[in-house]
Amino acid sequence: MEREFEFSFSQFSALRKLAHDYSGIHITDDKFEMFYARLAKRVRLLKVGTFASYIKTIKSDKQEFSEFINAITTNVTAFEREPHHFEYLKECIQDSSKSAFNIWSAGCSTGQEPYSILINVLPLCRKLGKTVNLLATDLDTDVLTTAQKGVYSLEQIKSYPLPIKKQFFLKGIGAQQGMCQVKPELRDSIEFRQLNLFYPWQITTKFDFIFCRNVLIYFENAKKLEVIQRFSRNLASQGRLFLGHSELIPKNDDDWQNIGTNIYQLVETTA
């Protein structure tokens, strides 16, 4: 296949090493074509001419390095993804004696997960006189910008019943026909922050619920276990960790107990 720019396997290897060293993302050989397709756009836009020059650029330019990470990060998400987790979350809040809850959406992508969390729990919390504080983080600064704007196609929220749509979304008109925007009350209830899970984070909050779904699949096993261990330090007593459908904590890990479908809780130890 004739390419616009020459792209060698050694250049691919250099680029994926840079990505891995920064983010922990494990990139296999079969992602060669994906890397070329996504990064050729950056080479073209920057007018650097070659991938060799592009590699030099991202090594010396922090902003372009951020664009590089954004370009090769895969973000797949949807509203109400793995809905059993939200049903379980509501049951926990309903049954808890606590009046305030801290929730972390770690790997929030374009925002559908944190907004889904609030759409599920806000009506219940208001009914019970309880409050929710929600932190949403992601490595990719582009998807965080999208999440903060909260603008989506109507197709993306089609599964919601009309009362939910009216309660939480504004329907676009004119040039925005076919689109919708999350209402300010939802957007203003979330703290969005860029965060790299690969390295120890400076977050001291104790969370009642941590959602890290379909993120750890991109890490090698040792790094997955390290991140999970770090999550344990940010969990409040009786806190829950929600993982993606293909992510499991090993059964021989005595620190955690499986309490639902991809839902984990730390084993309480007695002094």
N, C-alpha and C positions, 0 to 999 in steps of 0.2 A: 504494500500500500504506500503510495506516494504521500509524503507529509509536507506540510508547509514549512516546518522547522525540523532539523535533524534532532533525534532524541534517542540517545543510546541507553542501554541497560545500566551502564555505570553511572550515568546521570540520574536515572530513575533511582538507583540504589543510594546515591548521595542525597537526593531529595527525601526519600522515605526515612533515611537515618536522621536527617534534620527534624523531620516531623515526629519521629519516635522519641528522639532525645528530649524534645520539648513537651510532647503531649502524652507519650506512652502508647499511642495508637500503633497497633501491630499491623503492618501493611504487607500483604502477601504478593507474590510474583504476578498473580492474575490481575492485579490492579494497575498494571503497566499502562494499558490503553486508557483507563480512566484518568490516570495522572496526566497523560499527554493531553487528552481532550480538555480537561479543566485548566491546566496550566498554560496551554498554548494561547488561551484567551488573555492571560496575564502578559505573556511574552509579546503578543500582538499589541496590547493596550499600552505597554510601557515602551514599545519600539526599541527593545534592546537587541533584537535580531536573532539571538541564539539562546539555547537553554544554558550554555556555559556562562553567558553573560547574566542570565536570569539568576542562576545559582549564586554568582558573586553579588548580585544586587540584594537578594534576600539575606545574605550573610552580613551585609553592611547597613541595611535599611530596616529599622524596626517596624515601620508602618507597612512596608511591603511584605515583611515576614508575617505579620498579622494577616494580611490579605492572602498569603500563601496557605496558612493554616485554615483560614475560612474556606478557601477554594477546595481543599482536599478533604474537609470534614463532611461526613455523610449525616444528613439530618432527615430522619423519617419519623413523622409523628402524626397525630390526629386527635380530634376531640373525643373524649370518652374511650380512649384506648385502654383495653383490659378493664372493663367497667366493674368487675367484681371487686377490684381494689377500692373503688370509690364507695361501693355499698358497705364494705367492711369498715372503711374510714368513718362513715356516718354512724354505724353501729357503735364504734368505739367512743365517738363524741357523745352520742346519746347516753351511753352507759357510764360515762366518766363523771366524777364529782368535780373535776377541774373547771374553772371558769374561763381559762384562756389557753390557747394551743399554739405552739410554734411548729410550722411545717416547712420543710425544705424540698424544693424540686431541683435536684442536682442533675443537670443535663436537660434543661427545660426546652432546648431547641427554639422553635418559633413561637412558643407560648401556649400551645394547646393544652399541655399538661397542667400548668399552674392555673389556667383559666378553668379547666374542667374541675379541678379540685374546689375552687371557690364556688362555681356554679352548683356543685353538689352540697357543699357544707354551709354556705352563707345563710340560706333560708332556715336551715335547722338551727344554726347558732343564734340567729335573731330570735327565733321562737323560744329558745332555751335561755336567752340572755347571756350567751357566751361570745367570746371574741377569738379571731384567728389572725396570727401574724405569719405571712408567707414570704419566704426568700426563694427566688428563682435564679439559678446560675447556669452558665454555659461557657465553654471555651471559645466559641465562635461569636465574635462581636457583631457580625452581620445578622445572625439569627436573633440575637438579643435586641437589636434595633427593631426588627420585625415584631418581636414579642411585645416590646414597649408600645409600639403603635397600635397593636391589636386589631389590624385590618385583615379580613379573610374573605374568601368567596362564600356566597350563600350556599354553594354546594358542600362546603366543609362543615356547615352546621345543620345540614338537612335532617339529621337524625333527632334533633331536639324538637320536642312538641312546641306548638306556637306560643303558649304562655311563657315558656323558658326563653324563647327567642325575643319576645317583647320585653321581658324583664331584664335581660342582660345584654342585648345587642341593639345597635342602631342600624337601620336598613339604609343602604346607600341610594341616592337618587341622582339623576342627571348623569354626569360623567362617571359617577361611582355606582351606577346601576349594576346589579349582580354581585355587589360586595356588601359587606357589613363591617361594623366596628364594635368592639367590646365597649360597653358603657364605662365612663370615667370611674364609677364607684368600684369596678373590678380592677381596672388598670392601676388606680391609686392605692389599692390594697396590697399590691405586690412590690417588693423591693427586688429589682433586677440588678444583677451584678456579674461581671466577667470573672470566671474562676477556672483554674486549671487543676483538675482532680489528680493529675499525675504527681503533683508535688504537695507536701503538707500545707494545709491552708490555715489562715489566721482567722478562724471563726470559733468563737467561744460559746455561742448560744447552745443551749441544750434543747434539742428538738423532740417533740412528741411523735412526729412522723417524718421519716425521710424517704422520698421517692427517688430512686436511682435506677430507672428502668431502661433497658436496652442501651446502656452506656458501657458497662463493663465487658460486653462481648468484644469490644475493640482492644482490650488489654490482654497481655499475656497473663498466664495463670498466677504467677507470683505477684504481679502488680495488682491483679483483681483482689487477691487476699489481703494485700497491704491496704488498699483503699477501703475495703470492708472493715478492717481493723480500725482504721481512722474514723470511719463512720460511728463505730461503737463509742468513741469518746465524745461524740456530739449527741448521743441519744440520752434523753431524760429517762428516769426510772419508768419501767413499763413501756418505753418507747418502741415503735415498730419501724422496721426497714422493709420497704417494698422494692423488689427487684423485677426485672423483665421476665417474660415467659420462658426464655431459654437460659436464664441465669440462676445458678444454684449455689448455696453455701454448702460445702462438703458435709456429709452426715457425720463424719468423724471429728468435726470442729465442735468441741465441747462448750465453746463460749456462746453458741447460738442454738435456739430451738425453732423449728419450723412450726408456725401456728396457723398457716393457711397457704393457699396457692401462691408461692413465691413471696410469702410474708414471713418475716423473721423477727424474733425478739431475743434480747440478751438473756442468758440464764442468770437469774439472781443468785448471788452467792451469800452465804451467811457467815458472819465473822466467827 
